[in-house]
Amino acid sequence: MVLNQVFSYLLSLLERSNLDLIYLTWLWNLFKPLCILLISLFVLPAIILIFMYGSSLFCLIYKHWNRLKAAYSEDLWYGAIKTLAVFWELQATIWHGYEVEGLENIPTEGPALIIFYHAALPIDFYYLFAKIWLYRNRRIRVVADKFVFKIPGLATLLEALEIQPSTSTMCKLMLEEGHILAISPGGVREALFGDQNYQLIWKQRKGFAKVAIEAKVPIIPMFTKNCREAVRAMTLGRRFLSYIYEKTRLPLVPIYGIFPVKLITYLGEPIPYDPSVTPEALANRVKNEIETMIETHQRRPGSIARAFFDRFINSSKNEKKR
């Protein structure tokens, strides 16, 4: 009796399994072309991309291995930042075809002040930080808005990079100590409420010029082509979010992107220290220099698609056909 029940159960299980197998076979035959298409379009390219990234990473680290060994023998943070610079340069080269024109304008010793246009997310500045660190052997010092120090999980990185709150006293101290300092007069406001027309949003800011005069340092203007096509800020509800920001200083504007567009950073000729110039005049000169760089190099309004194809064609704007 028990054997008959067991036999009947096994038989029914086999029948159900057979039906399941037939059904699964039917589903496979139905969706096999789609699976093959998806594998061809996404999985295989992803595997190749991973191998390419891995190969490039290996070669780049091998290239900088002696630098890294020397760096770690000197100081923990020094070596860590040197290593991060190698990774950031890899990311910049592969994902954005990143280039720098005017790198020779960065002094190999002595202080200088870099003034730059602030993108929605300043990845172009991160890339420049890596380039200058690796190829000019200079470490850019940075000041940041207060809210940056409240972002969870960034405390160790901020400590390693020695990022300080943005005050005129701190800026002057860094320059007097002989460092290269980078400042964006537009700051968070320019980052979140700028648009594809690349207009400077500095209001009447001239504190950076006053600091440069007091510290007796040259100013190097900087602009990165297509930086607003790499990462964009949402425009929906911008007027309301701008009101909230002005009242609370909360940067609530969502950003999106990391699009693989061509990025080229332009470093202008240093504007030398002149004791006779006023902060207002110096600030206006720097602003005019950066606006000229934007007019010379940037397509306006910006286009993500055209910025992507800039990677494959000679996109110099010198011929002024935009």
FENMOLIN-V24949 format. One record per pair of residues at least 24 apart in sequence whose ideal C-beta (glycine too) atoms are under 10 Angstrom apart, sorted by the first residue. I is the first residue (numbers start at 1). J is the second residue. If there is no record, write none. Layout:
i: [I/I]
j: [J/J]
This chain:
i: [49/52/53/53/53/53/56/56/56/57/57/57/57/57/59/60/60/60/60/60/60/61/61/61/64/64/64/67/67/76/77/77/77/77/77/78/78/80/80/80/80/81/81/81/81/81/81/81/81/82/82/82/82/84/84/84/84/84/84/84/85/85/85/85/85/85/85/85/85/85/86/86/86/87/88/88/88/88/88/88/88/88/88/89/89/89/89/89/89/89/90/91/91/91/91/91/92/92/92/92/92/92/92/92/92/93/94/95/95/95/95/95/95/95/95/96/96/96/96/96/96/96/96/96/96/96/96/96/96/96/96/97/97/97/97/97/97/97/97/97/98/98/98/98/98/98/98/98/98/98/98/98/99/99/99/99/99/99/99/99/99/100/100/100/100/100/100/100/100/100/100/100/100/100/101/101/101/101/101/101/101/102/102/102/102/102/102/102/102/102/102/103/103/103/103/103/103/103/104/104/105/105/105/105/105/105/105/105/105/105/106/106/106/106/106/106/106/106/106/106/106/107/107/107/107/107/107/107/108/108/108/109/109/109/109/109/110/110/110/110/110/110/110/111/111/111/111/111/111/111/111/111/111/111/111/111/111/112/112/112/112/112/112/112/112/112/112/112/112/112/112/112/113/113/113/113/113/113/113/113/113/113/113/113/113/113/113/113/113/113/113/113/113/113/114/114/114/114/114/114/114/114/114/114/114/114/114/114/114/114/115/115/115/115/115/115/115/115/115/115/115/115/115/115/115/115/115/115/115/115/115/115/116/116/116/116/116/116/116/116/116/116/116/116/116/116/117/117/117/117/117/117/117/117/117/117/117/117/117/117/117/117/117/117/117/117/117/117/118/118/118/118/118/118/118/118/118/118/118/118/118/118/118/118/119/119/119/119/119/119/119/119/119/119/119/119/119/119/119/119/119/119/120/120/120/120/120/120/120/120/120/120/120/120/120/120/120/120/120/120/120/121/121/121/121/121/121/121/121/121/121/121/122/122/122/122/122/122/122/123/123/123/123/123/123/123/124/124/124/124/124/124/124/124/124/124/124/124/125/125/125/125/125/125/127/127/127/128/128/128/128/128/128/129/129/131/132/132/132/136/138/138/139/139/140/140/140/140/141/141/141/141/141/141/141/141/141/141/142/142/142/142/142/142/142/143/143/143/143/143/143/143/143/143/143/144/144/145/145/145/145/145/145/146/147/147/147/147/148/148/166/167/167/168/168/168/168/168/169/170/171/171/171/171/171/171/171/172/172/172/172/172/172/173/173/174/174/175/175/175/175/175/175/176/176/176/176/177/178/179/180/180/181/181/181/181/181/182/182/183/183/183/183/183/184/184/185/185/185/185/185/186/188/188/188/188/188/189/189/189/189/189/191/191/191/191/191/191/192/192/192/192/192/192/192/192/192/192/192/193/193/193/193/193/193/193/193/193/194/194/194/195/195/195/195/195/195/195/195/196/196/196/196/196/196/196/196/196/196/196/197/197/197/197/197/197/198/198/198/198/198/198/198/198/198/198/198/198/198/198/198/198/199/199/199/200/200/200/200/200/202/202/202/202/204/204/205/205/206/206/206/206/206/206/206/206/206/207/207/208/208/208/208/209/209/209/209/209/209/209/209/209/209/209/209/210/210/210/210/210/211/212/212/212/212/212/212/212/212/213/213/213/213/213/213/213/213/214/215/216/216/216/216/217/217/217/217/218/218/218/218/218/218/219/219/219/219/219/219/219/219/219/219/220/220/220/220/220/220/220/221/221/221/221/221/221/221/221/221/221/221/221/221/221/221/222/222/222/222/222/222/222/223/223/223/223/223/223/223/223/223/223/223/223/223/223/223/224/224/224/224/224/224/224/224/225/225/225/225/225/225/225/225/225/225/225/225/225/225/225/225/225/225/226/226/226/226/226/226/226/226/226/226/226/226/226/226/226/226/226/227/227/227/227/227/227/227/228/228/228/228/228/228/228/228/229/229/229/229/229/229/229/229/229/229/229/229/229/229/229/229/230/230/230/230/230/230/230/230/230/230/231/231/231/231/231/231/232/232/232/232/232/233/257/259/259/259/259/260/260/260/260/261/261/261/261/261/261/261/261/261/261/262/262/262/262/262/262/262/262/262/263/263/263/264/264/264/264/264/265/266/266/266/266/266/266/267/268/268/295/296/298]
j: [94/94/90/91/94/95/90/93/94/86/87/90/91/94/90/86/87/89/90/93/94/86/87/90/89/90/134/134/137/160/156/159/160/161/162/139/160/156/157/160/161/129/130/133/139/157/160/161/162/130/133/134/139/126/129/130/133/157/160/161/126/127/129/130/131/132/133/134/135/139/130/133/134/130/123/126/127/128/129/130/131/133/134/127/129/130/131/133/134/135/130/123/126/127/130/258/123/124/126/127/128/130/131/263/265/127/260/123/127/230/258/259/260/261/263/123/124/127/224/226/227/230/258/259/260/261/262/263/264/307/311/260/261/262/263/264/308/310/311/312/123/124/127/128/130/131/224/230/262/263/264/265/127/131/224/225/262/263/264/265/266/124/127/128/131/132/135/222/224/263/264/265/266/267/225/264/265/266/267/268/297/220/221/222/265/266/267/268/269/270/293/128/131/132/135/136/265/267/136/267/136/218/220/221/222/266/267/268/269/270/131/132/135/136/137/138/140/180/220/267/270/136/138/180/217/218/220/270/136/137/138/136/137/138/178/180/138/175/178/179/180/217/218/141/174/175/176/177/178/179/180/181/212/215/216/217/218/138/140/175/178/179/180/181/182/212/215/217/218/219/220/270/171/174/175/179/180/181/182/183/208/209/211/212/215/217/218/219/220/221/270/271/273/286/140/141/142/180/181/182/183/184/218/219/220/221/222/267/268/270/181/182/183/184/185/186/202/208/209/212/219/220/221/222/223/268/271/283/286/287/289/290/182/183/184/185/186/220/221/222/223/224/227/265/267/290/184/185/186/190/191/194/198/199/200/201/202/221/222/223/224/227/228/290/291/293/294/298/183/184/185/186/187/188/189/190/191/192/194/200/201/202/227/228/184/186/190/191/194/198/223/224/226/227/228/229/230/231/232/233/255/263/190/191/192/193/194/195/227/228/229/230/231/232/233/234/253/254/255/256/257/191/227/228/230/231/232/233/255/256/257/258/182/184/191/224/227/230/231/224/227/230/231/257/258/263/222/223/224/225/226/227/228/230/231/263/264/265/182/184/222/224/227/265/224/263/265/182/222/224/263/265/267/161/182/265/180/182/267/180/179/180/179/180/179/180/181/182/170/171/173/174/175/177/179/180/181/182/166/174/180/181/182/183/184/167/168/170/171/174/181/182/183/184/187/187/188/187/188/189/191/249/251/249/188/249/250/251/188/251/207/207/211/207/208/210/211/214/211/211/207/208/210/211/212/214/215/210/211/212/214/215/217/211/215/211/215/211/212/214/215/216/217/214/215/216/217/215/217/217/217/220/208/211/212/215/217/220/222/207/208/211/212/219/208/222/209/283/286/287/290/290/245/249/250/251/253/242/245/246/249/251/228/231/233/251/253/255/233/234/238/241/242/245/251/252/253/254/255/233/235/238/239/241/242/245/246/253/227/228/233/228/232/233/235/238/300/301/302/228/229/232/235/298/299/300/301/302/303/304/228/294/298/300/301/302/223/225/226/227/228/290/291/293/294/295/297/298/299/300/301/302/291/294/300/287/288/290/291/294/283/286/287/290/280/283/283/287/278/279/280/281/282/283/284/286/287/279/283/279/282/283/286/271/277/278/279/280/281/282/283/284/285/286/287/278/279/280/282/283/279/271/273/274/277/279/282/283/286/273/274/275/276/277/278/279/282/279/273/272/273/274/275/270/271/272/273/269/270/271/272/273/274/268/270/271/272/273/282/283/285/286/289/267/268/269/270/271/286/289/266/267/268/269/270/271/285/286/287/288/289/290/291/292/293/265/266/267/268/289/290/293/264/265/266/267/268/289/290/291/292/293/294/295/296/297/298/263/264/265/266/267/293/297/298/261/262/263/264/265/266/293/294/296/297/298/299/302/307/310/315/316/317/259/261/262/263/264/297/298/299/302/303/304/306/307/308/310/311/315/261/263/264/265/298/302/307/257/261/298/300/301/302/304/307/257/259/261/262/263/298/299/301/302/303/304/305/306/307/308/310/257/258/259/260/261/262/263/302/304/307/255/256/257/258/259/261/256/257/259/302/304/257/304/304/305/307/308/304/307/308/311/302/303/304/305/306/307/308/309/310/311/306/307/308/309/310/311/312/313/315/307/310/311/297/298/310/315/316/297/290/293/294/296/297/298/293/292/293/320/320/322]
